[in-house]
Amino acid sequence: MKRFWDKVRKTSGCWEWTAAKYTCGYGIIRIDERNFAAHRIAWELCRGPIPPGKCVLHHCDNKPCVNPKHLYIGTKKDNTRDMMRRGRANTPQ
């Protein structure tokens, strides 16, 4: 737990992951020879297990944010809907 939170810069808003990131911008942490998304680990540390098949989404739309207050559980459909609403979809021209 300390190893995780040592890699976070807390502000009054987003808590920025300061260590490695996936090329898409989400924080990444290696645990027991496996890579995990930092925002998913933050959820589990603060709120408990993620239900099977569910996503951890950001209210703040800031990929490196791991502030549990900015995260919520949703479905893949919720994630896609959120992406479209925020204009992040790669749509053909």
C-alpha positions as CSV (number, residue, x, y, z in Angstrom):
1,M,0.0,0.0,0.0
2,K,2.8,2.5,0.9
3,R,4.6,1.6,-2.4
4,F,1.4,2.5,-4.3
5,W,0.7,5.8,-2.5
6,D,4.3,6.9,-2.7
7,K,3.8,7.2,-6.4
8,V,0.8,9.6,-6.1
9,R,0.9,13.4,-6.0
10,K,-2.2,14.5,-4.1
11,T,-3.9,17.8,-4.8
12,S,-7.2,19.2,-3.7
13,G,-8.6,17.7,-7.0
14,C,-7.0,14.9,-8.9
15,W,-4.4,12.6,-7.4
16,E,-1.9,12.2,-10.1
17,W,-0.1,8.9,-10.7
18,T,3.6,9.9,-11.0
19,A,5.2,6.6,-12.0
20,A,5.0,4.6,-15.2
21,K,2.0,5.0,-17.6
22,Y,0.6,2.9,-20.4
23,T,1.0,4.6,-23.8
24,C,-2.7,5.6,-23.6
25,G,-2.0,7.6,-20.4
26,Y,-3.4,5.5,-17.6
27,G,-1.0,4.8,-14.7
28,I,0.5,1.3,-14.4
29,I,1.9,-0.6,-11.5
30,R,3.6,-4.0,-11.5
31,I,2.5,-6.4,-8.7
32,D,3.6,-10.0,-8.5
33,E,5.0,-10.0,-12.1
34,R,1.8,-8.6,-13.6
35,N,0.8,-5.1,-14.7
36,F,-2.3,-3.4,-13.4
37,A,-4.0,-0.1,-14.1
38,A,-3.3,2.2,-11.2
39,H,-6.8,3.6,-11.0
40,R,-8.1,0.0,-10.6
41,I,-5.7,-0.6,-7.7
42,A,-6.7,2.7,-6.1
43,W,-10.3,1.6,-6.2
44,E,-9.5,-1.8,-4.6
45,L,-7.3,-0.2,-1.9
46,C,-10.0,2.3,-0.9
47,R,-13.3,0.7,-1.8
48,G,-12.8,-3.0,-2.1
49,P,-13.0,-5.6,-4.9
50,I,-14.1,-4.6,-8.4
51,P,-17.2,-6.7,-9.4
52,P,-16.4,-9.2,-12.1
53,G,-16.7,-7.8,-15.6
54,K,-17.0,-4.2,-14.4
55,C,-14.8,-1.2,-15.3
56,V,-13.4,1.6,-13.1
57,L,-14.3,4.9,-14.8
58,H,-13.2,8.5,-14.1
59,H,-15.6,11.3,-13.3
60,C,-12.7,13.8,-13.9
61,D,-11.7,12.4,-17.4
62,N,-8.1,12.5,-16.2
63,K,-6.4,9.2,-17.1
64,P,-3.6,9.3,-14.5
65,C,-5.9,10.3,-11.7
66,V,-6.2,7.7,-8.9
67,N,-8.4,9.8,-6.5
68,P,-11.1,7.3,-5.3
69,K,-13.6,10.2,-5.1
70,H,-13.1,10.7,-8.9
71,L,-13.7,7.0,-9.7
72,Y,-16.9,5.0,-10.1
73,I,-17.8,1.5,-11.2
74,G,-19.6,1.0,-14.5
75,T,-20.0,-1.4,-17.4
76,K,-18.2,-1.4,-20.8
77,K,-21.3,0.1,-22.2
78,D,-21.1,2.9,-19.6
79,N,-17.5,3.4,-20.5
80,T,-18.3,3.7,-24.2
81,R,-21.2,6.1,-23.6
82,D,-18.9,8.2,-21.5
83,M,-16.2,8.2,-24.1
84,M,-18.7,9.3,-26.8
85,R,-20.3,12.0,-24.6
86,R,-16.8,13.5,-23.9
87,G,-15.7,13.5,-27.5
88,R,-13.0,10.9,-27.1
89,A,-14.3,8.4,-29.7
90,N,-12.2,7.6,-32.8
91,T,-14.9,8.0,-35.4
92,P,-14.2,7.6,-39.1
93,Q,-14.5,10.8,-41.1
